[in-house]
Structure formats: structure tokens, C-alpha cells
Amino acid sequence: MATTKQREAAKKNVKKAQSAARDQHTLQNLSKRTRTALGKEANAVRRGDAPTRRELEQKARELGIKGRSKMGKDELKHAVAGAQRGS
């Protein structure tokens, strides 16, 4: 689980990203389905239901997954899940 400090940092980062996206109108160029998925993922992290990328990377390090620093969050999720199933 994420600590309070990590959750606060994640909230701050999400707000910064949202602000930048508003300024650049980035979200307008995404499909409604993608925007919805991004919102649901952000809310899950805020609630503590979903792990942060940092938490996933730490777990990948513990499991000895190679190439983790170059992976995105979804790739890390799948790699960690696969490694845990294989253990």
C-alpha cells in the first residue's frame, strides 16, 4: 500500500499533469473511452486500491524482473502478475 506521503505526491503529480493537459488541450484529442479509463485509474490510485508505478517497480525489483525501468505502468503490472503466478 502507498504511504500517505506517496498518495499526496501522486495527487500533486496528477493535478500538475491535468493542468498541463488543460493548457495544451491534450485531453480533448483523446477518445472519451480513454479519458474515462485514465480517470478511473487515477481514482483507484488516490483511494489506494491500485499500486503506484513506484510500488510496482519496487515489487518488480524484488522479483528480479529485468527491463523494469523502461516499462510503463501497465507493462509493470503484467510483468509483476506473471512473475507472481510463476513463483
LOPA-662734 format. One record per residue: residue number from 0; residue in one letter; x, y, z of N, C-alpha, C in turn. Coordinates in Angstrom, 1 decimal, padded with zeros to 4 digits, always signed. Layout:
N
<torse resi="NUM" resn="A" n_u="X" n_v="Y" n_w="Z" ca_u="X" ca_v="Y" ca_w="Z" c_u="X" c_v="Y" c_w="Z"/>
...
***
This chain:
87
<torse resi="0" resn="M" n_u="+000.8" n_v="-001.2" n_w="+000.0" ca_u="+000.0" ca_v="+000.0" ca_w="+000.0" c_u="+000.9" c_v="+001.3" c_w="+000.0"/>
<torse resi="1" resn="A" n_u="+000.3" n_v="+002.3" n_w="-000.5" ca_u="+001.1" ca_v="+003.5" ca_w="-000.6" c_u="+001.0" c_v="+004.3" c_w="+000.7"/>
<torse resi="2" resn="T" n_u="+002.0" n_v="+004.9" n_w="+001.1" ca_u="+002.0" ca_v="+005.7" ca_w="+002.3" c_u="+001.3" c_v="+007.0" c_w="+002.0"/>
<torse resi="3" resn="T" n_u="+000.9" n_v="+007.7" n_w="+003.1" ca_u="+000.2" ca_v="+009.0" ca_w="+003.0" c_u="+001.1" c_v="+010.0" c_w="+002.1"/>
<torse resi="4" resn="K" n_u="+002.4" n_v="+010.0" n_w="+002.4" ca_u="+003.2" ca_v="+010.9" ca_w="+001.7" c_u="+003.2" c_v="+010.6" c_w="+000.2"/>
<torse resi="5" resn="Q" n_u="+003.2" n_v="+009.3" n_w="-000.2" ca_u="+003.2" ca_v="+008.9" ca_w="-001.6" c_u="+001.9" c_v="+009.3" c_w="-002.2"/>
<torse resi="6" resn="R" n_u="+000.8" n_v="+009.1" n_w="-001.5" ca_u="-000.5" ca_v="+009.4" ca_w="-002.0" c_u="-000.6" c_v="+010.9" c_w="-002.3"/>
<torse resi="7" resn="E" n_u="-000.1" n_v="+011.7" n_w="-001.4" ca_u="-000.1" ca_v="+013.2" ca_w="-001.5" c_u="+000.7" c_v="+013.6" c_w="-002.8"/>
<torse resi="8" resn="A" n_u="+001.9" n_v="+013.0" n_w="-002.9" ca_u="+002.8" ca_v="+013.2" ca_w="-004.1" c_u="+002.1" c_v="+012.9" c_w="-005.4"/>
<torse resi="9" resn="A" n_u="+001.4" n_v="+011.7" n_w="-005.3" ca_u="+000.6" ca_v="+011.3" ca_w="-006.5" c_u="-000.5" c_v="+012.3" c_w="-006.9"/>
<torse resi="10" resn="K" n_u="-001.2" n_v="+012.7" n_w="-005.9" ca_u="-002.3" ca_v="+013.7" ca_w="-006.1" c_u="-001.7" c_v="+015.0" c_w="-006.7"/>
<torse resi="11" resn="K" n_u="-000.6" n_v="+015.4" n_w="-006.2" ca_u="+000.1" ca_v="+016.6" ca_w="-006.7" c_u="+000.5" c_v="+016.4" c_w="-008.1"/>
<torse resi="12" resn="N" n_u="+001.1" n_v="+015.3" n_w="-008.4" ca_u="+001.5" ca_v="+015.0" ca_w="-009.8" c_u="+000.3" c_v="+014.9" c_w="-010.8"/>
<torse resi="13" resn="V" n_u="-000.8" n_v="+014.3" n_w="-010.3" ca_u="-001.9" ca_v="+014.2" ca_w="-011.2" c_u="-002.5" c_v="+015.6" c_w="-011.5"/>
<torse resi="14" resn="K" n_u="-002.5" n_v="+016.5" n_w="-010.4" ca_u="-003.0" ca_v="+017.8" ca_w="-010.6" c_u="-002.1" c_v="+018.6" c_w="-011.6"/>
<torse resi="15" resn="K" n_u="-000.8" n_v="+018.4" n_w="-011.5" ca_u="+000.1" ca_v="+019.1" ca_w="-012.4" c_u="-000.1" c_v="+018.6" c_w="-013.8"/>
<torse resi="16" resn="A" n_u="-000.3" n_v="+017.3" n_w="-014.0" ca_u="-000.5" ca_v="+016.7" ca_w="-015.3" c_u="-001.8" c_v="+017.2" c_w="-015.9"/>
<torse resi="17" resn="Q" n_u="-002.8" n_v="+017.3" n_w="-015.0" ca_u="-004.1" ca_v="+017.7" ca_w="-015.5" c_u="-004.1" c_v="+019.2" c_w="-015.9"/>
<torse resi="18" resn="S" n_u="-003.4" n_v="+020.0" n_w="-015.2" ca_u="-003.2" ca_v="+021.4" ca_w="-015.5" c_u="-002.5" c_v="+021.6" c_w="-016.8"/>
<torse resi="19" resn="A" n_u="-001.4" n_v="+020.8" n_w="-017.0" ca_u="-000.6" ca_v="+020.9" ca_w="-018.3" c_u="-001.5" c_v="+020.4" c_w="-019.4"/>
<torse resi="20" resn="A" n_u="-002.3" n_v="+019.4" n_w="-019.2" ca_u="-003.1" ca_v="+018.8" ca_w="-020.3" c_u="-004.2" c_v="+019.9" c_w="-020.7"/>
<torse resi="21" resn="R" n_u="-004.7" n_v="+020.5" n_w="-019.7" ca_u="-005.7" ca_v="+021.6" ca_w="-019.9" c_u="-005.1" c_v="+022.7" c_w="-020.8"/>
<torse resi="22" resn="D" n_u="-003.9" n_v="+023.1" n_w="-020.4" ca_u="-003.2" ca_v="+024.2" ca_w="-021.1" c_u="-002.9" c_v="+023.8" c_w="-022.5"/>
<torse resi="23" resn="Q" n_u="-002.6" n_v="+022.5" n_w="-022.8" ca_u="-002.2" ca_v="+022.0" ca_w="-024.1" c_u="-003.4" c_v="+021.4" c_w="-024.8"/>
<torse resi="24" resn="H" n_u="-004.6" n_v="+021.3" n_w="-024.2" ca_u="-005.8" ca_v="+020.7" ca_w="-024.7" c_u="-005.5" c_v="+019.3" c_w="-025.2"/>
<torse resi="25" resn="T" n_u="-004.6" n_v="+018.6" n_w="-024.4" ca_u="-004.2" ca_v="+017.2" ca_w="-024.8" c_u="-005.4" c_v="+016.3" c_w="-024.6"/>
<torse resi="26" resn="L" n_u="-006.2" n_v="+016.4" n_w="-023.5" ca_u="-007.3" ca_v="+015.5" ca_w="-023.3" c_u="-008.4" c_v="+015.6" c_w="-024.3"/>
<torse resi="27" resn="Q" n_u="-008.5" n_v="+016.8" n_w="-025.0" ca_u="-009.5" ca_v="+016.9" ca_w="-026.0" c_u="-009.2" c_v="+016.0" c_w="-027.2"/>
<torse resi="28" resn="N" n_u="-008.0" n_v="+015.7" n_w="-027.4" ca_u="-007.6" ca_v="+014.9" ca_w="-028.5" c_u="-007.7" c_v="+013.4" c_w="-028.3"/>
<torse resi="29" resn="L" n_u="-008.0" n_v="+013.0" n_w="-027.0" ca_u="-008.2" ca_v="+011.6" ca_w="-026.7" c_u="-009.7" c_v="+011.2" c_w="-026.8"/>
<torse resi="30" resn="S" n_u="-009.9" n_v="+009.9" n_w="-027.0" ca_u="-011.3" ca_v="+009.4" ca_w="-027.1" c_u="-011.9" c_v="+009.5" c_w="-025.7"/>
<torse resi="31" resn="K" n_u="-013.2" n_v="+009.5" n_w="-025.7" ca_u="-014.0" ca_v="+009.5" ca_w="-024.4" c_u="-013.6" c_v="+008.3" c_w="-023.6"/>
<torse resi="32" resn="R" n_u="-013.5" n_v="+007.2" n_w="-024.3" ca_u="-013.2" ca_v="+005.9" ca_w="-023.6" c_u="-011.9" c_v="+006.0" c_w="-022.9"/>
<torse resi="33" resn="T" n_u="-010.9" n_v="+006.5" n_w="-023.6" ca_u="-009.5" ca_v="+006.7" ca_w="-023.0" c_u="-009.6" c_v="+007.6" c_w="-021.8"/>
<torse resi="34" resn="R" n_u="-010.3" n_v="+008.7" n_w="-021.9" ca_u="-010.4" ca_v="+009.7" ca_w="-020.8" c_u="-011.0" c_v="+009.1" c_w="-019.6"/>
<torse resi="35" resn="T" n_u="-012.1" n_v="+008.3" n_w="-019.8" ca_u="-012.7" ca_v="+007.6" ca_w="-018.8" c_u="-011.8" c_v="+006.6" c_w="-018.1"/>
<torse resi="36" resn="A" n_u="-011.1" n_v="+005.8" n_w="-018.9" ca_u="-010.1" ca_v="+004.9" ca_w="-018.3" c_u="-009.0" c_v="+005.5" c_w="-017.5"/>
<torse resi="37" resn="L" n_u="-008.5" n_v="+006.7" n_w="-018.0" ca_u="-007.5" ca_v="+007.4" ca_w="-017.2" c_u="-008.0" c_v="+007.9" c_w="-015.9"/>
<torse resi="38" resn="G" n_u="-009.3" n_v="+008.4" n_w="-015.9" ca_u="-009.9" ca_v="+008.9" ca_w="-014.7" c_u="-010.1" c_v="+007.8" c_w="-013.7"/>
<torse resi="39" resn="K" n_u="-010.5" n_v="+006.7" n_w="-014.1" ca_u="-010.8" ca_v="+005.5" ca_w="-013.2" c_u="-009.4" c_v="+005.1" c_w="-012.6"/>
<torse resi="40" resn="E" n_u="-008.4" n_v="+005.0" n_w="-013.4" ca_u="-007.1" ca_v="+004.6" ca_w="-012.9" c_u="-006.6" c_v="+005.6" c_w="-011.9"/>
<torse resi="41" resn="A" n_u="-006.7" n_v="+006.9" n_w="-012.2" ca_u="-006.2" ca_v="+007.9" ca_w="-011.2" c_u="-007.0" c_v="+007.8" c_w="-009.9"/>
<torse resi="42" resn="N" n_u="-008.3" n_v="+007.6" n_w="-010.0" ca_u="-009.1" ca_v="+007.5" ca_w="-008.8" c_u="-008.7" c_v="+006.3" c_w="-007.9"/>
<torse resi="43" resn="A" n_u="-008.4" n_v="+005.2" n_w="-008.6" ca_u="-008.0" ca_v="+003.9" ca_w="-007.9" c_u="-006.7" c_v="+004.2" c_w="-007.1"/>
<torse resi="44" resn="V" n_u="-005.8" n_v="+004.9" n_w="-007.8" ca_u="-004.5" ca_v="+005.2" ca_w="-007.1" c_u="-004.8" c_v="+006.1" c_w="-005.9"/>
<torse resi="45" resn="R" n_u="-005.6" n_v="+007.1" n_w="-006.1" ca_u="-005.9" ca_v="+008.0" ca_w="-005.0" c_u="-006.5" c_v="+007.3" c_w="-003.8"/>
<torse resi="46" resn="R" n_u="-007.4" n_v="+006.4" n_w="-004.1" ca_u="-008.1" ca_v="+005.6" ca_w="-003.0" c_u="-007.2" c_v="+004.6" c_w="-002.4"/>
<torse resi="47" resn="G" n_u="-006.1" n_v="+004.3" n_w="-003.0" ca_u="-005.1" ca_v="+003.3" ca_w="-002.5" c_u="-005.5" c_v="+001.9" c_w="-003.0"/>
<torse resi="48" resn="D" n_u="-006.5" n_v="+001.8" n_w="-003.9" ca_u="-006.9" ca_v="+000.5" ca_w="-004.4" c_u="-005.9" c_v="-000.1" c_w="-005.4"/>
<torse resi="49" resn="A" n_u="-005.2" n_v="+000.8" n_w="-006.2" ca_u="-004.3" ca_v="+000.4" ca_w="-007.2" c_u="-002.9" c_v="+000.8" c_w="-006.8"/>
<torse resi="50" resn="P" n_u="-001.8" n_v="+000.0" n_w="-007.1" ca_u="-000.5" ca_v="+000.4" ca_w="-006.7" c_u="+000.0" c_v="+001.6" c_w="-007.6"/>
<torse resi="51" resn="T" n_u="+000.9" n_v="+002.4" n_w="-007.1" ca_u="+001.6" ca_v="+003.4" ca_w="-007.9" c_u="+002.6" c_v="+002.7" c_w="-008.7"/>
<torse resi="52" resn="R" n_u="+003.2" n_v="+003.5" n_w="-009.7" ca_u="+004.2" ca_v="+002.9" ca_w="-010.6" c_u="+005.5" c_v="+002.6" c_w="-009.7"/>
<torse resi="53" resn="R" n_u="+005.7" n_v="+003.5" n_w="-008.8" ca_u="+006.9" ca_v="+003.3" ca_w="-007.9" c_u="+006.7" c_v="+002.0" c_w="-007.1"/>
<torse resi="54" resn="E" n_u="+005.6" n_v="+001.7" n_w="-006.6" ca_u="+005.3" ca_v="+000.5" ca_w="-005.9" c_u="+005.5" c_v="-000.7" c_w="-006.8"/>
<torse resi="55" resn="L" n_u="+005.0" n_v="-000.6" n_w="-008.0" ca_u="+005.1" ca_v="-001.7" ca_w="-009.0" c_u="+006.6" c_v="-002.0" c_w="-009.3"/>
<torse resi="56" resn="E" n_u="+007.3" n_v="-000.9" n_w="-009.5" ca_u="+008.8" ca_v="-001.0" ca_w="-009.8" c_u="+009.5" c_v="-001.7" c_w="-008.6"/>
<torse resi="57" resn="Q" n_u="+009.2" n_v="-001.3" n_w="-007.4" ca_u="+009.8" ca_v="-001.9" ca_w="-006.2" c_u="+009.5" c_v="-003.4" c_w="-006.2"/>
<torse resi="58" resn="K" n_u="+008.3" n_v="-003.8" n_w="-006.4" ca_u="+007.9" ca_v="-005.2" ca_w="-006.4" c_u="+008.6" c_v="-006.0" c_w="-007.5"/>
<torse resi="59" resn="A" n_u="+008.8" n_v="-005.3" n_w="-008.7" ca_u="+009.5" ca_v="-005.9" ca_w="-009.8" c_u="+011.0" c_v="-006.1" c_w="-009.5"/>
<torse resi="60" resn="R" n_u="+011.5" n_v="-005.2" n_w="-008.8" ca_u="+012.9" ca_v="-005.3" ca_w="-008.3" c_u="+013.1" c_v="-006.5" c_w="-007.4"/>
<torse resi="61" resn="E" n_u="+012.1" n_v="-006.6" n_w="-006.5" ca_u="+012.2" ca_v="-007.8" ca_w="-005.5" c_u="+012.0" c_v="-009.1" c_w="-006.3"/>
<torse resi="62" resn="L" n_u="+011.2" n_v="-009.1" n_w="-007.3" ca_u="+011.0" ca_v="-010.3" ca_w="-008.1" c_u="+012.1" c_v="-010.6" c_w="-009.2"/>
<torse resi="63" resn="G" n_u="+013.0" n_v="-009.6" n_w="-009.3" ca_u="+014.1" ca_v="-009.8" ca_w="-010.3" c_u="+013.7" c_v="-009.6" c_w="-011.7"/>
<torse resi="64" resn="I" n_u="+012.7" n_v="-008.8" n_w="-012.0" ca_u="+012.3" ca_v="-008.6" ca_w="-013.4" c_u="+013.2" c_v="-007.7" c_w="-014.1"/>
<torse resi="65" resn="K" n_u="+013.7" n_v="-008.1" n_w="-015.2" ca_u="+014.7" ca_v="-007.3" ca_w="-016.0" c_u="+013.9" c_v="-006.3" c_w="-016.9"/>
<torse resi="66" resn="G" n_u="+014.6" n_v="-005.1" n_w="-017.1" ca_u="+014.0" ca_v="-004.1" ca_w="-018.0" c_u="+012.9" c_v="-003.3" c_w="-017.4"/>
<torse resi="67" resn="R" n_u="+012.7" n_v="-003.4" n_w="-016.1" ca_u="+011.6" ca_v="-002.7" ca_w="-015.4" c_u="+011.7" c_v="-001.2" c_w="-015.5"/>
<torse resi="68" resn="S" n_u="+012.8" n_v="-000.6" n_w="-015.6" ca_u="+012.9" ca_v="+000.8" ca_w="-015.6" c_u="+012.4" c_v="+001.4" c_w="-016.9"/>
<torse resi="69" resn="K" n_u="+012.4" n_v="+000.6" n_w="-018.0" ca_u="+011.9" ca_v="+001.0" ca_w="-019.3" c_u="+010.4" c_v="+000.7" c_w="-019.5"/>
<torse resi="70" resn="M" n_u="+009.8" n_v="+000.0" n_w="-018.5" ca_u="+008.4" ca_v="-000.4" ca_w="-018.7" c_u="+007.5" c_v="+000.7" c_w="-018.2"/>
<torse resi="71" resn="G" n_u="+006.3" n_v="+000.7" n_w="-018.8" ca_u="+005.3" ca_v="+001.6" ca_w="-018.4" c_u="+004.5" c_v="+000.9" c_w="-017.3"/>
<torse resi="72" resn="K" n_u="+003.6" n_v="+001.6" n_w="-016.7" ca_u="+002.8" ca_v="+001.1" ca_w="-015.6" c_u="+002.1" c_v="-000.2" c_w="-015.9"/>
<torse resi="73" resn="D" n_u="+001.4" n_v="-000.2" n_w="-017.0" ca_u="+000.6" ca_v="-001.4" ca_w="-017.4" c_u="+001.6" c_v="-002.6" c_w="-017.6"/>
<torse resi="74" resn="E" n_u="+002.7" n_v="-002.3" n_w="-018.3" ca_u="+003.7" ca_v="-003.4" ca_w="-018.5" c_u="+004.2" c_v="-003.9" c_w="-017.2"/>
<torse resi="75" resn="L" n_u="+004.5" n_v="-003.0" n_w="-016.3" ca_u="+004.9" ca_v="-003.5" ca_w="-014.9" c_u="+003.9" c_v="-004.3" c_w="-014.2"/>
<torse resi="76" resn="K" n_u="+002.6" n_v="-003.9" n_w="-014.3" ca_u="+001.5" ca_v="-004.7" ca_w="-013.7" c_u="+001.5" c_v="-006.1" c_w="-014.3"/>
<torse resi="77" resn="H" n_u="+001.6" n_v="-006.2" n_w="-015.6" ca_u="+001.5" ca_v="-007.5" ca_w="-016.2" c_u="+002.7" c_v="-008.4" c_w="-015.9"/>
<torse resi="78" resn="A" n_u="+003.9" n_v="-007.8" n_w="-015.9" ca_u="+005.2" ca_v="-008.5" ca_w="-015.6" c_u="+005.2" c_v="-009.0" c_w="-014.1"/>
<torse resi="79" resn="V" n_u="+004.7" n_v="-008.1" n_w="-013.2" ca_u="+004.7" ca_v="-008.5" ca_w="-011.8" c_u="+003.7" c_v="-009.6" c_w="-011.6"/>
<torse resi="80" resn="A" n_u="+002.5" n_v="-009.5" n_w="-012.2" ca_u="+001.5" ca_v="-010.5" ca_w="-012.0" c_u="+002.0" c_v="-011.8" c_w="-012.6"/>
<torse resi="81" resn="G" n_u="+002.6" n_v="-011.8" n_w="-013.7" ca_u="+003.1" ca_v="-013.0" ca_w="-014.4" c_u="+004.2" c_v="-013.7" c_w="-013.5"/>
<torse resi="82" resn="A" n_u="+005.1" n_v="-012.8" n_w="-013.0" ca_u="+006.2" ca_v="-013.4" ca_w="-012.1" c_u="+005.6" c_v="-014.0" c_w="-010.8"/>
<torse resi="83" resn="Q" n_u="+004.6" n_v="-013.4" n_w="-010.3" ca_u="+004.0" ca_v="-013.9" ca_w="-009.1" c_u="+003.3" c_v="-015.2" c_w="-009.3"/>
<torse resi="84" resn="R" n_u="+002.6" n_v="-015.3" n_w="-010.5" ca_u="+002.0" ca_v="-016.6" ca_w="-010.9" c_u="+003.0" c_v="-017.7" c_w="-011.1"/>
<torse resi="85" resn="G" n_u="+004.2" n_v="-017.3" n_w="-011.6" ca_u="+005.2" ca_v="-018.3" ca_w="-011.9" c_u="+006.0" c_v="-018.7" c_w="-010.7"/>
<torse resi="86" resn="S" n_u="+005.9" n_v="-017.9" n_w="-009.6" ca_u="+006.7" ca_v="-018.2" ca_w="-008.4" c_u="+006.1" c_v="-019.4" c_w="-007.6"/>
***
